[in-house]
Amino acid sequence: MIDLNTLVEETGAESGLVFTIDGVLVESVNLEYDGNVAAMIGMILKMSLEMSEDLNNGELKQVMIKNNDGIVVANKNQDDNCVALLSKDISKMGLLLRRMDTVFNN
């Protein structure tokens, strides 16, 4: 199981959450409206997974959302468990992507 507090601390993310691809919240750190966020990111992951399958691009691994005020990096594993990290510091993008890859490849 992923230690969400440690992952948020190691990456410098402002918040994070663990949830199922169906948007059911398991755990969150420093996140207001965490149930709503889990549901929305779960839907984005599910739709992206279906698009990947339709395009025969392999199985979905990670989704990154970059906006004017930050970044969201969300990963899913083979069991459809998901983790998302949110940061208001775009310069942390590389660290977030790399650390999420490390966590999900081990």
CNS distance restraints for C-alpha pairs under 8 A (distance, minus, plus):
assign (resid   2 and name CA) (resid   7 and name CA) 7.82 0.50 0.50
assign (resid   2 and name CA) (resid 103 and name CA) 7.83 0.50 0.50
assign (resid   3 and name CA) (resid   7 and name CA) 6.28 0.50 0.50
assign (resid   4 and name CA) (resid   8 and name CA) 6.10 0.50 0.50
assign (resid   4 and name CA) (resid  16 and name CA) 6.89 0.50 0.50
assign (resid   4 and name CA) (resid  17 and name CA) 7.17 0.50 0.50
assign (resid   4 and name CA) (resid  18 and name CA) 7.51 0.50 0.50
assign (resid   4 and name CA) (resid  27 and name CA) 7.90 0.50 0.50
assign (resid   4 and name CA) (resid  28 and name CA) 7.58 0.50 0.50
assign (resid   4 and name CA) (resid  29 and name CA) 7.26 0.50 0.50
assign (resid   5 and name CA) (resid   9 and name CA) 6.16 0.50 0.50
assign (resid   5 and name CA) (resid  29 and name CA) 6.67 0.50 0.50
assign (resid   6 and name CA) (resid  10 and name CA) 5.93 0.50 0.50
assign (resid   7 and name CA) (resid  11 and name CA) 6.19 0.50 0.50
assign (resid   8 and name CA) (resid  12 and name CA) 5.89 0.50 0.50
assign (resid   8 and name CA) (resid  13 and name CA) 5.15 0.50 0.50
assign (resid   8 and name CA) (resid  14 and name CA) 6.96 0.50 0.50
assign (resid   8 and name CA) (resid  15 and name CA) 6.33 0.50 0.50
assign (resid   8 and name CA) (resid  16 and name CA) 6.29 0.50 0.50
assign (resid   8 and name CA) (resid  29 and name CA) 7.86 0.50 0.50
assign (resid   8 and name CA) (resid  85 and name CA) 7.08 0.50 0.50
assign (resid   9 and name CA) (resid  13 and name CA) 6.82 0.50 0.50
assign (resid  11 and name CA) (resid  92 and name CA) 7.58 0.50 0.50
assign (resid  11 and name CA) (resid  95 and name CA) 6.41 0.50 0.50
assign (resid  11 and name CA) (resid  96 and name CA) 6.07 0.50 0.50
assign (resid  11 and name CA) (resid  99 and name CA) 7.30 0.50 0.50
assign (resid  12 and name CA) (resid  87 and name CA) 7.62 0.50 0.50
assign (resid  12 and name CA) (resid  92 and name CA) 7.62 0.50 0.50
assign (resid  13 and name CA) (resid  85 and name CA) 6.25 0.50 0.50
assign (resid  13 and name CA) (resid  86 and name CA) 5.70 0.50 0.50
assign (resid  13 and name CA) (resid  87 and name CA) 4.66 0.50 0.50
assign (resid  13 and name CA) (resid  88 and name CA) 7.72 0.50 0.50
assign (resid  13 and name CA) (resid  92 and name CA) 7.92 0.50 0.50
assign (resid  13 and name CA) (resid  96 and name CA) 7.83 0.50 0.50
assign (resid  14 and name CA) (resid  30 and name CA) 6.85 0.50 0.50
assign (resid  14 and name CA) (resid  85 and name CA) 7.76 0.50 0.50
assign (resid  14 and name CA) (resid  86 and name CA) 5.97 0.50 0.50
assign (resid  14 and name CA) (resid  87 and name CA) 5.15 0.50 0.50
assign (resid  14 and name CA) (resid  88 and name CA) 7.08 0.50 0.50
assign (resid  15 and name CA) (resid  28 and name CA) 7.55 0.50 0.50
assign (resid  15 and name CA) (resid  29 and name CA) 5.34 0.50 0.50
assign (resid  15 and name CA) (resid  30 and name CA) 4.91 0.50 0.50
assign (resid  15 and name CA) (resid  31 and name CA) 5.71 0.50 0.50
assign (resid  15 and name CA) (resid  85 and name CA) 5.96 0.50 0.50
assign (resid  15 and name CA) (resid  86 and name CA) 5.31 0.50 0.50
assign (resid  15 and name CA) (resid  87 and name CA) 6.92 0.50 0.50
assign (resid  16 and name CA) (resid  28 and name CA) 5.74 0.50 0.50
assign (resid  16 and name CA) (resid  29 and name CA) 5.33 0.50 0.50
assign (resid  16 and name CA) (resid  30 and name CA) 7.09 0.50 0.50
assign (resid  16 and name CA) (resid  31 and name CA) 7.04 0.50 0.50
assign (resid  16 and name CA) (resid  83 and name CA) 7.26 0.50 0.50
assign (resid  16 and name CA) (resid  84 and name CA) 5.46 0.50 0.50
assign (resid  16 and name CA) (resid  85 and name CA) 4.29 0.50 0.50
assign (resid  16 and name CA) (resid  86 and name CA) 5.92 0.50 0.50
assign (resid  17 and name CA) (resid  25 and name CA) 7.50 0.50 0.50
assign (resid  17 and name CA) (resid  26 and name CA) 7.56 0.50 0.50
assign (resid  17 and name CA) (resid  27 and name CA) 5.61 0.50 0.50
assign (resid  17 and name CA) (resid  28 and name CA) 4.13 0.50 0.50
assign (resid  17 and name CA) (resid  29 and name CA) 6.28 0.50 0.50
assign (resid  17 and name CA) (resid  31 and name CA) 7.92 0.50 0.50
assign (resid  17 and name CA) (resid  34 and name CA) 7.50 0.50 0.50
assign (resid  17 and name CA) (resid  38 and name CA) 7.25 0.50 0.50
assign (resid  17 and name CA) (resid  83 and name CA) 5.68 0.50 0.50
assign (resid  17 and name CA) (resid  84 and name CA) 5.38 0.50 0.50
assign (resid  17 and name CA) (resid  85 and name CA) 6.68 0.50 0.50
assign (resid  18 and name CA) (resid  25 and name CA) 6.34 0.50 0.50
assign (resid  18 and name CA) (resid  26 and name CA) 5.36 0.50 0.50
assign (resid  18 and name CA) (resid  27 and name CA) 5.11 0.50 0.50
assign (resid  18 and name CA) (resid  28 and name CA) 6.27 0.50 0.50
assign (resid  18 and name CA) (resid  38 and name CA) 7.83 0.50 0.50
assign (resid  18 and name CA) (resid  81 and name CA) 7.49 0.50 0.50
assign (resid  18 and name CA) (resid  82 and name CA) 5.66 0.50 0.50
assign (resid  18 and name CA) (resid  83 and name CA) 4.50 0.50 0.50
assign (resid  18 and name CA) (resid  84 and name CA) 6.62 0.50 0.50
assign (resid  19 and name CA) (resid  23 and name CA) 5.99 0.50 0.50
assign (resid  19 and name CA) (resid  24 and name CA) 5.35 0.50 0.50
assign (resid  19 and name CA) (resid  25 and name CA) 4.36 0.50 0.50
assign (resid  19 and name CA) (resid  26 and name CA) 4.92 0.50 0.50
assign (resid  19 and name CA) (resid  27 and name CA) 6.89 0.50 0.50
assign (resid  19 and name CA) (resid  38 and name CA) 6.14 0.50 0.50
assign (resid  19 and name CA) (resid  42 and name CA) 7.60 0.50 0.50
assign (resid  19 and name CA) (resid  81 and name CA) 6.17 0.50 0.50
assign (resid  19 and name CA) (resid  82 and name CA) 5.23 0.50 0.50
assign (resid  19 and name CA) (resid  83 and name CA) 6.41 0.50 0.50
assign (resid  20 and name CA) (resid  24 and name CA) 5.21 0.50 0.50
assign (resid  20 and name CA) (resid  25 and name CA) 6.71 0.50 0.50
assign (resid  20 and name CA) (resid  26 and name CA) 7.45 0.50 0.50
assign (resid  20 and name CA) (resid  42 and name CA) 6.87 0.50 0.50
assign (resid  20 and name CA) (resid  80 and name CA) 6.10 0.50 0.50
assign (resid  20 and name CA) (resid  81 and name CA) 4.70 0.50 0.50
assign (resid  20 and name CA) (resid  82 and name CA) 5.56 0.50 0.50
assign (resid  21 and name CA) (resid  42 and name CA) 4.63 0.50 0.50
assign (resid  21 and name CA) (resid  43 and name CA) 7.15 0.50 0.50
assign (resid  21 and name CA) (resid  45 and name CA) 6.73 0.50 0.50
assign (resid  21 and name CA) (resid  46 and name CA) 6.33 0.50 0.50
assign (resid  21 and name CA) (resid  76 and name CA) 7.54 0.50 0.50
assign (resid  21 and name CA) (resid  80 and name CA) 5.47 0.50 0.50
assign (resid  21 and name CA) (resid  81 and name CA) 6.15 0.50 0.50
assign (resid  21 and name CA) (resid  82 and name CA) 6.24 0.50 0.50
assign (resid  22 and name CA) (resid  39 and name CA) 6.94 0.50 0.50
assign (resid  22 and name CA) (resid  42 and name CA) 5.58 0.50 0.50
assign (resid  22 and name CA) (resid  43 and name CA) 6.93 0.50 0.50
assign (resid  22 and name CA) (resid  46 and name CA) 7.62 0.50 0.50
assign (resid  23 and name CA) (resid  35 and name CA) 7.73 0.50 0.50
assign (resid  23 and name CA) (resid  38 and name CA) 4.93 0.50 0.50
assign (resid  23 and name CA) (resid  39 and name CA) 3.77 0.50 0.50
assign (resid  23 and name CA) (resid  40 and name CA) 6.91 0.50 0.50
assign (resid  23 and name CA) (resid  41 and name CA) 7.08 0.50 0.50
assign (resid  23 and name CA) (resid  42 and name CA) 4.47 0.50 0.50
assign (resid  23 and name CA) (resid  43 and name CA) 6.82 0.50 0.50
assign (resid  24 and name CA) (resid  35 and name CA) 7.23 0.50 0.50
assign (resid  24 and name CA) (resid  38 and name CA) 6.51 0.50 0.50
assign (resid  24 and name CA) (resid  39 and name CA) 6.52 0.50 0.50
assign (resid  25 and name CA) (resid  34 and name CA) 7.34 0.50 0.50
assign (resid  25 and name CA) (resid  35 and name CA) 5.70 0.50 0.50
assign (resid  25 and name CA) (resid  38 and name CA) 5.74 0.50 0.50
assign (resid  25 and name CA) (resid  39 and name CA) 7.68 0.50 0.50
assign (resid  28 and name CA) (resid  34 and name CA) 6.57 0.50 0.50
assign (resid  33 and name CA) (resid  37 and name CA) 6.33 0.50 0.50
assign (resid  34 and name CA) (resid  38 and name CA) 6.02 0.50 0.50
assign (resid  35 and name CA) (resid  39 and name CA) 6.25 0.50 0.50
assign (resid  36 and name CA) (resid  40 and name CA) 6.21 0.50 0.50
assign (resid  37 and name CA) (resid  41 and name CA) 6.06 0.50 0.50
assign (resid  38 and name CA) (resid  42 and name CA) 5.81 0.50 0.50
assign (resid  39 and name CA) (resid  43 and name CA) 6.22 0.50 0.50
assign (resid  40 and name CA) (resid  44 and name CA) 6.35 0.50 0.50
assign (resid  41 and name CA) (resid  45 and name CA) 6.13 0.50 0.50
assign (resid  41 and name CA) (resid  74 and name CA) 7.67 0.50 0.50
assign (resid  42 and name CA) (resid  46 and name CA) 6.08 0.50 0.50
assign (resid  42 and name CA) (resid  82 and name CA) 7.89 0.50 0.50
assign (resid  43 and name CA) (resid  47 and name CA) 6.05 0.50 0.50
assign (resid  44 and name CA) (resid  48 and name CA) 6.03 0.50 0.50
assign (resid  45 and name CA) (resid  49 and name CA) 5.97 0.50 0.50
assign (resid  45 and name CA) (resid  63 and name CA) 6.95 0.50 0.50
assign (resid  45 and name CA) (resid  74 and name CA) 7.85 0.50 0.50
assign (resid  45 and name CA) (resid  76 and name CA) 7.96 0.50 0.50
assign (resid  46 and name CA) (resid  50 and name CA) 6.30 0.50 0.50
assign (resid  47 and name CA) (resid  51 and name CA) 6.20 0.50 0.50
assign (resid  48 and name CA) (resid  52 and name CA) 6.09 0.50 0.50
assign (resid  48 and name CA) (resid  60 and name CA) 7.11 0.50 0.50
assign (resid  48 and name CA) (resid  63 and name CA) 7.92 0.50 0.50
assign (resid  49 and name CA) (resid  53 and name CA) 6.26 0.50 0.50
assign (resid  49 and name CA) (resid  59 and name CA) 6.86 0.50 0.50
assign (resid  49 and name CA) (resid  60 and name CA) 5.17 0.50 0.50
assign (resid  50 and name CA) (resid  54 and name CA) 6.12 0.50 0.50
assign (resid  51 and name CA) (resid  55 and name CA) 6.15 0.50 0.50
assign (resid  52 and name CA) (resid  56 and name CA) 6.01 0.50 0.50
assign (resid  52 and name CA) (resid  57 and name CA) 5.16 0.50 0.50
assign (resid  52 and name CA) (resid  58 and name CA) 6.23 0.50 0.50
assign (resid  52 and name CA) (resid  59 and name CA) 6.52 0.50 0.50
assign (resid  52 and name CA) (resid  60 and name CA) 6.30 0.50 0.50
assign (resid  53 and name CA) (resid  57 and name CA) 6.33 0.50 0.50
assign (resid  53 and name CA) (resid  58 and name CA) 6.38 0.50 0.50
assign (resid  53 and name CA) (resid  59 and name CA) 6.75 0.50 0.50
assign (resid  60 and name CA) (resid  76 and name CA) 7.68 0.50 0.50
assign (resid  61 and name CA) (resid  75 and name CA) 5.81 0.50 0.50
assign (resid  61 and name CA) (resid  76 and name CA) 5.83 0.50 0.50
assign (resid  61 and name CA) (resid  77 and name CA) 7.09 0.50 0.50
assign (resid  62 and name CA) (resid  73 and name CA) 7.17 0.50 0.50
assign (resid  62 and name CA) (resid  74 and name CA) 5.63 0.50 0.50
assign (resid  62 and name CA) (resid  75 and name CA) 4.38 0.50 0.50
assign (resid  62 and name CA) (resid  76 and name CA) 6.58 0.50 0.50
assign (resid  63 and name CA) (resid  73 and name CA) 5.92 0.50 0.50
assign (resid  63 and name CA) (resid  74 and name CA) 5.25 0.50 0.50
assign (resid  63 and name CA) (resid  75 and name CA) 6.48 0.50 0.50
assign (resid  64 and name CA) (resid  71 and name CA) 7.13 0.50 0.50
assign (resid  64 and name CA) (resid  72 and name CA) 5.66 0.50 0.50
assign (resid  64 and name CA) (resid  73 and name CA) 4.54 0.50 0.50
assign (resid  64 and name CA) (resid  74 and name CA) 6.38 0.50 0.50
assign (resid  65 and name CA) (resid  71 and name CA) 5.61 0.50 0.50
assign (resid  65 and name CA) (resid  72 and name CA) 5.01 0.50 0.50
assign (resid  65 and name CA) (resid  73 and name CA) 6.48 0.50 0.50
assign (resid  66 and name CA) (resid  70 and name CA) 6.13 0.50 0.50
assign (resid  66 and name CA) (resid  71 and name CA) 4.51 0.50 0.50
assign (resid  66 and name CA) (resid  72 and name CA) 6.51 0.50 0.50
assign (resid  66 and name CA) (resid  90 and name CA) 7.92 0.50 0.50
assign (resid  67 and name CA) (resid  71 and name CA) 6.20 0.50 0.50
assign (resid  69 and name CA) (resid  88 and name CA) 5.65 0.50 0.50
assign (resid  69 and name CA) (resid  89 and name CA) 7.64 0.50 0.50
assign (resid  69 and name CA) (resid  90 and name CA) 7.81 0.50 0.50
assign (resid  70 and name CA) (resid  86 and name CA) 7.38 0.50 0.50
assign (resid  70 and name CA) (resid  87 and name CA) 5.47 0.50 0.50
assign (resid  70 and name CA) (resid  88 and name CA) 3.88 0.50 0.50
assign (resid  70 and name CA) (resid  89 and name CA) 5.63 0.50 0.50
assign (resid  70 and name CA) (resid  90 and name CA) 5.43 0.50 0.50
assign (resid  71 and name CA) (resid  86 and name CA) 5.81 0.50 0.50
assign (resid  71 and name CA) (resid  87 and name CA) 5.38 0.50 0.50
assign (resid  71 and name CA) (resid  88 and name CA) 6.32 0.50 0.50
assign (resid  71 and name CA) (resid  89 and name CA) 7.35 0.50 0.50
assign (resid  71 and name CA) (resid  90 and name CA) 6.15 0.50 0.50
assign (resid  71 and name CA) (resid  93 and name CA) 7.01 0.50 0.50
assign (resid  72 and name CA) (resid  84 and name CA) 6.69 0.50 0.50
assign (resid  72 and name CA) (resid  85 and name CA) 5.73 0.50 0.50
assign (resid  72 and name CA) (resid  86 and name CA) 4.56 0.50 0.50
assign (resid  72 and name CA) (resid  87 and name CA) 6.59 0.50 0.50
assign (resid  73 and name CA) (resid  84 and name CA) 5.45 0.50 0.50
assign (resid  73 and name CA) (resid  85 and name CA) 5.41 0.50 0.50
assign (resid  73 and name CA) (resid  86 and name CA) 6.65 0.50 0.50
assign (resid  73 and name CA) (resid  96 and name CA) 6.90 0.50 0.50
assign (resid  73 and name CA) (resid  97 and name CA) 6.80 0.50 0.50
assign (resid  73 and name CA) (resid 100 and name CA) 7.96 0.50 0.50
assign (resid  74 and name CA) (resid  82 and name CA) 6.85 0.50 0.50
assign (resid  74 and name CA) (resid  83 and name CA) 5.58 0.50 0.50
assign (resid  74 and name CA) (resid  84 and name CA) 4.06 0.50 0.50
assign (resid  74 and name CA) (resid  85 and name CA) 6.52 0.50 0.50
assign (resid  75 and name CA) (resid  82 and name CA) 5.50 0.50 0.50
assign (resid  75 and name CA) (resid  83 and name CA) 5.47 0.50 0.50
assign (resid  75 and name CA) (resid  84 and name CA) 6.43 0.50 0.50
assign (resid  75 and name CA) (resid 100 and name CA) 6.99 0.50 0.50
assign (resid  75 and name CA) (resid 104 and name CA) 7.58 0.50 0.50
assign (resid  76 and name CA) (resid  80 and name CA) 5.61 0.50 0.50
assign (resid  76 and name CA) (resid  81 and name CA) 5.46 0.50 0.50
assign (resid  76 and name CA) (resid  82 and name CA) 4.26 0.50 0.50
assign (resid  76 and name CA) (resid  83 and name CA) 6.60 0.50 0.50
assign (resid  76 and name CA) (resid 104 and name CA) 7.89 0.50 0.50
assign (resid  77 and name CA) (resid  81 and name CA) 5.60 0.50 0.50
assign (resid  77 and name CA) (resid  82 and name CA) 6.57 0.50 0.50
assign (resid  77 and name CA) (resid 104 and name CA) 6.76 0.50 0.50
assign (resid  85 and name CA) (resid  96 and name CA) 7.43 0.50 0.50
assign (resid  87 and name CA) (resid  92 and name CA) 7.45 0.50 0.50
assign (resid  89 and name CA) (resid  93 and name CA) 7.74 0.50 0.50
assign (resid  92 and name CA) (resid  96 and name CA) 6.14 0.50 0.50
assign (resid  93 and name CA) (resid  97 and name CA) 6.15 0.50 0.50
assign (resid  94 and name CA) (resid  98 and name CA) 6.02 0.50 0.50
assign (resid  95 and name CA) (resid  99 and name CA) 5.90 0.50 0.50
assign (resid  96 and name CA) (resid 100 and name CA) 6.02 0.50 0.50
assign (resid  97 and name CA) (resid 101 and name CA) 6.20 0.50 0.50
assign (resid  98 and name CA) (resid 102 and name CA) 6.27 0.50 0.50
assign (resid  99 and name CA) (resid 103 and name CA) 6.18 0.50 0.50
assign (resid 100 and name CA) (resid 104 and name CA) 6.15 0.50 0.50
assign (resid 101 and name CA) (resid 105 and name CA) 5.94 0.50 0.50
assign (resid 102 and name CA) (resid 106 and name CA) 6.37 0.50 0.50
